[in-house]
Amino acid sequence: MSFISLFLGAILVAFVFYFFSYFRSKIRNGQQDNTSLPPGNLGWPLLGETLEFLRTARNGMPGKFITDRMQKHSTHVFKTSLLGKPTAVFCGPEGNKFLFSNENKVVVTWWPTPIQNLFPSSIMASTGHDTKRMRKVFAAFFKPDSLQRCVGTMDAVTKLYLQSEWEGKGEVKVFPMVKYYTFSLACSLFTGIEDPEYISKLSTDFNILLKGIISFPLNFPGTRYNHAIRAANRLRKEFQVLIEQRRVDLSERSSSSSPKHDLLWCMLTTTDENGQLMTEKEVLDNILGMLMGGHDTTSCALTFLMKYLAELPHVYDEIFKEQMEILTTKEPNELLTWEDIHKMKHSWAAANEAMRLAPPVQGNFRKALSDFTYAGFHIPKGWTLYWSVNSTHMNPDYFQEPEKFNKSRFEGNGAAPYTFIPFGGGPRMCPGKEYAHLEILVFLHNVVKKFKWETVFPNEKFIVDPLPTPAEGLPILLHPH
């Protein structure tokens, strides 16, 4: 039997399995009684409305799937089927608040199959007690005292990066350049890896891994999911060697030597309330997950912030003024401090507005732990639940003229609760939020004080696959001060 015949046969078996699973779940969850369920459309068997969900994102309209159905069905909650699961999409600040505040009570975090399989024991896929234990480990690195030690290192690395990669060039592509910069910084601060050639090698596999985390879990040669599995296996082998060496260093370290207080060190030395260390599998899954999340989202935020500052000279001028005021208080070559970061209020407001307009993460999933009622509709146990930034970020009820860049929305009292959620919310809020805050502002300080810039393609299209990406990489023309 040929390989093609085997391949097609496997697809047919998988389709039949999911087809019957789909209808079995319809009967079990009482979907024949559509009057009690949220309004909406479950779409095709197996596929549901997944293709439309992904298509609108890849066409640069990630909010269209959500807003169209909010207008057609309900502004509170509607049903659909995504990634093979019947799904209730919760909308507006009330929906966000409900999901964020009921973690491990009514709902629990759920991740698509690729993420569950690629990072099975990471903080992303963990729930309940495991989540609390993992978060204690990450708190040791991401707490303010630890991050304060990173400011000077970030500033020094950023200066050298811009000097070697940007200075003397008339044009650069922002997205790939910033993506490599944030990955290099994450490698250095999270794991102590600083060799540029080795970082470049790791970066290739991380890019493959990212493409596969939101995909159909078909593990056949040539599929994104298969490529992601193979990339994850290669990365695990690389980091297993690093972890083994770090354990040896920890066991042989004399009391007078200084340990590397990076994220990997925290993972290897921090115990839970029972005195247990993370297992090697947990360390591997979490270091891969944090390296991926610790650079991809911030690279998107920085890219779109650069885009808006190029398009809006008056906003750039205000940011430039703020950063120059900070610079006048410092000696030549003096590095930034934690106190300097907290002076960058206008800069952070601009960064927030960029993340509102182009959020790095479009939303996330939960799962119903039991039957419950929301907004007068029945939500069955086992259904997946989805919150989306687009139900509030681009909603004129919460942000007047939402398509316009207006950083004043985040000055003063800022946005209303549960309307601005680029980092999620509740106990599952992104543990690296403050790290991202720090990284964005350190980069912005250094790039603004050196350059002004303009975009090569003012109306450049962007796609979401799975994160927002400019179609041409956002090439810009640099104008040094």
C-alpha positions in Angstrom: 0.0 0.0 0.0 1.4 3.4 -1.0 2.2 6.2 1.5 -0.5 8.4 -0.1 -3.1 5.6 0.5 -2.1 5.3 4.1 -2.2 9.0 4.5 -5.7 9.4 3.0 -6.9 6.4 5.0 -5.7 7.9 8.3 -7.5 11.2 7.5 -10.7 9.3 6.7 -10.5 7.4 10.0 -9.8 10.7 11.9 -12.8 12.4 10.2 -15.2 9.6 11.0 -14.0 9.5 14.6 -14.5 13.3 15.0 -17.8 13.2 13.1 -19.3 10.7 15.5 -17.7 12.4 18.5 -19.3 15.7 17.4 -22.8 14.3 17.2 -22.4 12.4 20.4 -21.4 15.6 22.2 -24.5 17.3 20.7 -26.8 14.7 22.2 -24.9 14.6 25.5 -25.0 18.4 25.9 -28.6 18.8 25.0 -28.0 20.8 21.9 -31.3 19.8 20.3 -32.9 22.1 22.8 -31.4 25.2 21.2 -33.8 27.6 23.0 -31.8 27.3 26.2 -28.4 27.6 24.6 -26.8 30.8 23.5 -27.7 31.9 20.0 -25.3 31.1 17.2 -24.2 28.5 14.7 -22.1 25.4 15.3 -21.2 25.2 11.6 -19.9 22.1 10.0 -19.2 18.8 11.8 -15.6 18.6 13.0 -14.6 21.9 11.4 -17.4 24.0 13.0 -16.6 27.6 12.1 -12.8 27.2 12.7 -11.8 28.0 9.1 -13.7 31.3 9.1 -12.2 32.1 12.5 -8.7 31.5 11.1 -9.4 33.1 7.7 -10.5 36.4 9.0 -7.4 36.6 11.2 -5.0 35.8 8.4 -6.7 38.4 6.2 -5.8 41.0 8.8 -9.3 41.3 10.3 -9.0 39.3 13.6 -12.0 41.0 15.2 -14.4 40.4 12.3 -15.4 36.9 13.4 -16.3 38.1 16.9 -18.0 41.5 16.0 -20.1 40.0 13.2 -21.5 37.4 15.5 -22.0 39.9 18.3 -24.1 42.0 16.0 -26.0 39.0 14.6 -26.6 36.9 17.7 -25.8 38.6 21.1 -23.5 41.2 22.6 -23.3 39.0 25.8 -22.6 35.4 24.7 -23.0 33.4 21.5 -22.2 29.8 20.5 -20.0 28.5 17.8 -17.6 25.5 17.3 -13.9 26.1 17.2 -11.1 23.5 16.9 -13.6 20.7 17.1 -15.3 21.8 20.3 -18.7 23.4 20.9 -17.8 26.9 22.2 -19.5 29.7 24.0 -17.9 33.1 23.2 -18.2 35.5 26.2 -18.3 39.2 25.2 -17.8 42.6 26.8 -16.3 43.5 30.2 -19.0 41.4 32.0 -18.0 38.3 30.1 -14.3 38.9 30.7 -15.0 39.5 34.4 -17.0 36.3 34.7 -14.4 34.1 33.2 -11.4 35.8 34.9 -13.0 35.7 38.4 -14.4 32.2 38.2 -11.1 30.3 37.5 -11.2 26.9 39.2 -14.7 27.6 40.5 -17.0 27.4 37.5 -14.4 27.4 34.7 -10.9 26.1 34.2 -8.2 27.0 31.7 -8.4 25.0 28.5 -5.9 25.0 25.7 -6.1 23.6 22.1 -4.7 20.1 21.6 -1.4 21.3 20.0 -0.5 23.4 23.1 -1.6 20.6 25.5 0.6 18.1 23.6 3.6 20.5 23.0 3.8 21.8 26.5 1.9 19.2 28.7 3.4 20.1 32.1 3.9 23.9 31.6 2.1 26.7 33.4 0.1 27.2 30.2 -1.5 23.8 30.3 -1.6 23.4 34.1 -4.7 23.9 36.2 -5.7 24.1 39.9 -3.0 23.3 42.4 -0.4 22.9 39.6 -1.0 26.4 38.4 -0.4 27.9 41.9 2.8 25.9 42.3 4.1 27.0 38.9 3.2 30.6 39.6 5.2 30.6 42.8 8.3 29.6 40.8 7.7 32.3 38.3 7.0 34.9 41.0 10.6 34.4 42.2 11.9 35.8 38.9 9.1 38.2 37.8 8.7 40.0 41.2 9.7 43.7 41.2 12.9 43.1 43.2 14.2 40.6 40.7 13.1 42.7 37.7 14.9 45.7 39.1 18.2 43.8 38.6 17.3 43.4 34.9 16.9 47.0 34.0 20.6 47.8 33.6 21.3 44.6 31.7 18.4 45.2 29.4 19.6 48.8 28.7 23.2 47.7 28.0 22.1 44.9 25.7 19.7 47.2 23.8 22.4 49.9 23.4 24.8 47.3 21.9 22.1 45.8 19.7 21.0 49.1 18.1 24.6 50.2 17.7 25.5 47.0 15.8 22.3 46.3 13.9 20.6 49.7 13.3 23.2 52.4 13.3 24.6 53.2 9.9 21.7 51.7 8.1 19.2 53.7 6.0 16.5 51.0 6.2 15.6 48.1 8.5 12.7 45.7 8.7 11.3 46.2 12.2 9.5 42.9 12.8 12.3 40.4 12.2 14.9 42.7 13.8 12.8 43.3 16.9 11.8 39.6 17.1 15.5 38.5 17.1 16.3 41.2 19.7 13.5 40.2 22.1 14.5 36.5 21.7 18.1 37.2 22.3 17.2 39.2 25.4 14.9 36.4 26.7 17.6 33.8 26.1 20.1 35.9 28.1 17.8 36.8 31.0 15.9 33.5 31.2 18.7 30.9 30.5 22.0 32.7 30.4 22.5 31.8 26.7 24.4 34.6 24.9 26.1 33.1 21.9 24.6 34.8 18.8 25.0 31.8 16.4 23.4 29.4 18.9 20.5 31.9 19.6 19.9 32.1 15.8 19.7 28.3 15.6 17.2 28.2 18.5 15.2 31.0 17.0 14.5 29.0 13.8 12.9 26.2 15.8 10.9 28.5 18.0 9.4 30.2 14.9 8.4 26.7 13.6 6.9 25.9 17.0 4.9 29.1 17.1 3.3 28.3 13.7 2.0 25.0 15.0 0.4 26.0 18.3 -2.9 27.0 16.7 -3.4 24.4 14.1 -5.4 21.2 13.4 -3.6 18.4 15.4 -2.9 16.2 12.4 0.5 14.6 13.0 1.4 13.9 9.4 4.5 14.9 7.5 4.2 18.3 6.0 1.6 19.6 8.5 2.3 22.6 10.7 1.6 20.4 13.8 4.1 17.8 12.7 6.7 20.4 12.1 6.0 21.9 15.5 6.4 18.5 17.3 9.7 17.9 15.6 10.9 21.4 16.4 9.9 21.0 20.1 11.8 17.7 20.3 14.9 19.3 18.9 14.6 22.2 21.4 14.1 19.8 24.3 17.3 18.0 23.5 19.2 21.3 23.4 17.8 22.5 26.7 18.2 19.2 28.4 21.9 19.5 28.0 21.8 23.1 29.5 19.7 21.9 32.4 22.0 19.0 33.2 25.0 21.4 33.2 23.2 23.9 35.3 22.4 21.2 37.9 26.1 20.3 38.0 27.0 23.9 38.5 24.5 24.3 41.3 25.8 21.2 43.1 29.5 22.2 42.7 29.1 25.9 43.4 31.2 27.1 46.3 29.6 29.5 48.8 31.7 32.3 47.5 30.6 32.1 43.9 27.7 34.0 42.5 24.8 32.1 40.8 23.1 33.2 37.7 19.8 34.6 39.0 17.9 34.0 35.7 14.6 32.3 35.2 16.2 28.8 34.8 17.9 29.2 38.1 14.6 30.0 39.8 13.0 26.9 38.2 15.8 24.7 39.4 16.0 26.1 43.0 12.5 27.2 44.0 10.4 24.7 45.9 6.6 24.5 46.4 4.9 24.5 49.8 5.7 20.8 50.2 9.4 21.4 49.5 9.3 19.8 46.1 11.4 21.1 43.2 10.1 21.2 39.6 10.7 18.0 37.7 13.0 18.0 34.6 10.0 17.6 32.3 8.3 20.6 34.0 11.4 22.7 33.7 11.7 21.8 30.0 8.1 22.5 29.2 8.1 25.8 31.1 11.4 27.1 29.8 10.2 26.5 26.2 6.8 28.1 26.9 8.3 31.1 28.6 11.0 31.7 25.9 8.3 31.6 23.3 5.8 33.8 25.2 8.5 36.0 26.5 9.6 37.3 23.1 6.8 36.8 20.6 4.2 39.0 22.2 6.6 41.8 23.1 8.0 41.8 19.5 4.5 42.3 18.2 3.8 45.1 20.7 7.1 46.9 19.8 6.5 46.5 16.0 3.1 48.1 16.1 4.3 50.8 18.5 7.0 51.7 16.0 4.4 51.7 13.2 2.1 54.2 15.1 5.0 56.5 16.1 6.1 56.7 12.5 2.5 57.5 11.3 1.8 60.0 14.1 4.7 62.6 14.4 3.0 64.5 17.2 2.9 61.4 19.4 6.5 60.6 18.6 7.5 64.2 19.6 5.8 63.8 22.9 7.5 60.5 23.6 10.9 62.0 22.5 10.5 64.9 24.9 9.7 62.5 27.8 12.7 60.3 27.0 15.1 63.3 26.6 14.0 64.7 30.0 15.0 61.4 31.6 18.3 61.5 29.7 19.2 64.9 31.0 19.1 63.6 34.6 21.8 61.0 33.8 25.5 61.0 33.4 27.0 60.0 30.0 26.8 56.2 29.6 24.8 55.8 32.8 22.3 53.0 32.5 18.6 53.2 33.1 17.2 52.5 36.5 13.9 51.2 37.9 13.0 54.7 38.8 13.5 55.9 35.2 11.1 53.3 34.0 8.3 54.6 36.2 8.8 58.2 34.8 7.9 57.0 31.3 4.1 57.5 31.7 3.4 58.9 28.2 5.5 56.2 26.6 3.6 53.4 28.4 0.3 55.0 27.5 1.3 54.9 23.9 2.4 51.3 24.2 -1.0 50.4 25.7 -2.8 52.1 22.9 -0.7 50.2 20.4 -1.7 46.9 22.2 -5.3 47.9 22.2 -5.3 48.4 18.4 -3.1 45.4 17.6 -3.2 43.1 20.6 -0.5 40.4 20.5 -2.9 37.8 21.9 -6.4 37.7 20.5 -8.1 35.8 23.3 -8.0 32.5 25.2 -10.0 29.5 26.2 -11.6 28.1 29.3 -13.7 25.0 29.9 -17.0 24.7 31.9 -16.5 22.6 35.0 -20.3 22.1 35.4 -23.5 23.3 33.9 -24.3 26.9 34.6 -26.4 29.8 33.4 -25.0 33.1 32.1 -27.0 36.0 30.7 -30.1 33.8 30.7 -28.5 31.0 28.6 -27.5 27.5 29.5 -23.8 26.6 29.2 -23.3 22.8 29.4 -20.5 21.2 31.3 -17.5 20.4 29.2 -18.1 23.2 26.6 -15.1 25.4 25.8 -15.5 29.1 26.5 -13.6 31.8 24.8 -12.9 35.4 25.6 -11.7 37.8 22.9 -10.0 41.2 23.2 -11.9 42.3 20.2 -15.3 42.3 22.0 -14.0 45.3 24.0 -10.8 46.8 22.4 -12.6 47.8 19.3 -16.0 48.5 20.8 -17.1 52.2 20.7 -19.1 51.6 23.9 -15.8 51.4 25.8 -13.4 53.3 23.5 -14.7 56.2 21.6 -13.7 56.1 17.9 -11.9 52.8 18.5 -10.1 52.7 15.2 -8.1 55.9 16.0 -4.8 56.0 18.0 -5.4 58.0 21.1 -2.9 57.4 23.9 -4.8 59.7 26.3 -7.2 56.8 26.9 -4.5 55.3 29.1 -3.6 58.5 31.0 -5.2 59.5 34.2 -7.6 56.8 35.4 -7.1 54.7 32.3 -9.5 52.2 30.7 -12.6 50.9 32.5 -12.1 47.5 34.3 -12.1 44.4 32.1 -12.2 46.4 28.8 -8.4 46.5 28.2 -7.1 42.9 28.5 -3.9 42.3 26.4 -2.4 40.3 29.2 -5.6 38.5 30.2 -6.9 38.8 33.7 -7.6 37.1 37.1 -5.3 34.4 38.4 -4.3 33.4 34.9 -3.0 36.9 34.0 0.2 36.6 32.1 3.0 36.2 34.6 5.4 38.1 32.4 3.3 41.3 32.2 5.8 43.4 34.2 8.7 41.9 32.2 7.0 43.0 29.0 6.4 46.5 30.5 10.1 46.8 31.2 11.3 45.4 27.9 9.1 47.6 25.8 10.0 50.8 27.6 13.8 50.1 27.6 13.8 49.5 23.9 11.6 52.5 23.2 13.9 54.8 25.2 16.9 53.7 23.3 15.4 53.7 19.8 13.7 57.1 20.2 16.8 58.9 21.5 18.8 57.7 18.4 16.3 57.8 15.6 13.2 59.2 14.0 11.7 57.0 11.3 9.1 56.7 8.6 7.4 53.6 7.1 8.2 52.4 3.6 4.6 51.2 3.1 2.2 53.5 5.0 -0.8 51.2 4.6 1.0 47.9 5.0 -1.3 45.0 5.5 -1.0 42.8 8.6 -2.1 39.2 9.3 -2.6 37.2 12.4 -1.0 33.8 12.2 -1.2 33.3 15.2 0.2 36.7 16.3 -0.2 40.0 14.4 2.5 40.3 11.8 3.1 43.0 9.1 2.9 41.4 5.7 6.2 43.0 4.6 7.9 43.0 8.0 7.4 46.8 8.5 10.4 48.2 6.7 11.2 51.7 7.9 13.6 54.5 6.8 15.8 55.6 9.7 16.7 59.2 10.4 19.4 59.5 13.1 19.3 62.5 15.4 
